[in-house]
Amino acid sequence: QVQLVESGGGSVQAGGSLRLSCAASGYTYSVYYIYYMGWFRQAPGKERERVAAIYTGGGSTVYADSVKGRFTISQDNATNTLYLQMNSLKLEDTAMYYCAASSRWFGYLPPSYPHEYNYWGQGTQVTVSS
């Protein structure tokens, strides 16, 4: 069973930076192939939205328009760890951030919607204050 554990959340002032990490474990490529990994976030009263995602096989990445140029997603295949570097944080970035992974094939670009990812972490809170 695939397990995802996030870390790195916290409180930061607007304009600051945080780096989220997601450690993936509990699978082998012969049983589960993880095609995509991504970061989603959900603020109170809002739907869960994709922030950034990566196609693990080729490295193609996608970003929400609201974070382009500020956030960077990356992966370390040696340690099965996914990262999200968040710079120039804004108040509206405040949310619970979730790591997600998908073992289903959707093409060479990562899928957009939460239901297209079948593994989830517990989330890590990011709070940006003025």
C-alpha positions in Angstrom: 0.0 0.0 0.0 1.4 3.4 -1.0 1.9 5.8 1.9 2.5 9.5 1.6 3.8 11.6 4.5 4.0 15.4 4.2 6.2 17.7 6.2 7.4 21.2 6.2 4.3 23.2 6.7 4.1 26.0 9.2 3.4 29.7 9.7 5.2 32.3 7.7 4.9 36.0 6.9 3.8 37.2 3.6 6.7 37.3 1.2 8.4 34.4 3.0 9.3 30.9 1.8 8.5 27.3 2.9 9.5 24.0 1.4 7.1 21.1 1.7 8.3 17.5 1.5 6.4 14.3 0.8 8.0 11.0 1.5 6.5 8.1 -0.5 6.8 4.5 0.7 5.2 1.1 0.7 5.3 0.3 -2.9 7.5 -1.3 -5.5 7.5 -0.5 -9.2 6.7 -4.1 -10.0 3.4 -3.8 -8.2 2.4 -0.1 -8.3 3.8 2.3 -10.8 3.3 5.9 -9.7 2.9 7.9 -12.8 2.2 11.3 -11.3 2.7 13.0 -8.0 1.3 16.4 -7.0 0.4 18.9 -4.4 -3.1 20.0 -3.8 -4.4 22.5 -1.3 -7.7 23.2 0.3 -8.7 26.3 2.2 -11.7 26.4 4.5 -14.9 26.6 2.5 -13.2 26.0 -0.8 -12.7 23.0 -3.0 -9.4 21.1 -3.1 -7.3 22.4 -6.0 -4.2 21.2 -7.7 -1.2 23.5 -7.0 1.4 21.6 -8.9 2.1 18.2 -10.3 4.7 16.2 -12.0 4.8 13.2 -14.4 7.3 11.0 -12.7 8.5 9.3 -15.8 9.4 12.3 -17.8 9.5 15.2 -15.4 6.9 17.3 -17.1 5.3 19.7 -14.6 2.1 21.7 -14.4 1.2 24.6 -12.1 -1.9 26.5 -11.1 -1.8 30.0 -12.6 -1.9 31.5 -9.1 1.4 30.0 -8.2 3.4 30.1 -11.4 6.7 31.8 -10.9 6.5 31.4 -7.2 6.3 27.7 -6.5 8.5 24.9 -7.8 7.7 21.2 -7.7 10.5 18.6 -7.8 11.2 15.0 -7.1 14.1 13.0 -5.8 13.8 9.5 -7.3 16.6 8.2 -5.1 14.6 8.8 -2.0 11.1 8.8 -3.4 10.5 12.3 -2.1 8.4 15.0 -3.6 9.1 18.7 -2.9 7.2 21.9 -3.2 9.4 25.0 -2.9 7.1 28.0 -2.1 8.5 31.5 -2.4 6.9 34.9 -2.2 4.0 33.5 -0.2 0.8 35.4 -0.1 -2.1 35.4 2.3 -4.2 33.5 -0.2 -1.7 30.6 -0.1 -3.0 29.7 3.4 -4.5 26.2 3.2 -4.0 22.6 4.1 -1.6 21.2 1.5 -1.8 17.6 0.5 0.5 15.3 -1.4 -1.1 13.0 -3.9 0.0 10.2 -6.2 -1.7 8.4 -9.0 -1.0 4.9 -10.4 -3.4 5.4 -13.3 -2.3 6.5 -16.7 -3.7 9.8 -18.1 -1.1 10.7 -20.6 2.2 12.7 -20.4 0.7 15.6 -18.5 -0.4 15.2 -14.9 -4.1 15.0 -14.3 -5.9 17.9 -12.8 -8.6 16.7 -10.5 -8.4 15.1 -7.0 -10.4 12.0 -8.1 -7.7 11.2 -10.6 -5.2 10.6 -7.8 -5.7 7.5 -5.8 -3.2 8.0 -2.9 -3.2 10.9 -0.5 -1.2 12.1 2.5 -2.7 13.5 5.7 -1.9 17.1 4.8 0.3 19.8 6.3 -1.0 23.2 7.2 0.5 26.4 5.6 -0.5 29.7 7.2 0.6 33.0 5.7 0.2 36.1 7.8 0.6 39.8 7.1 
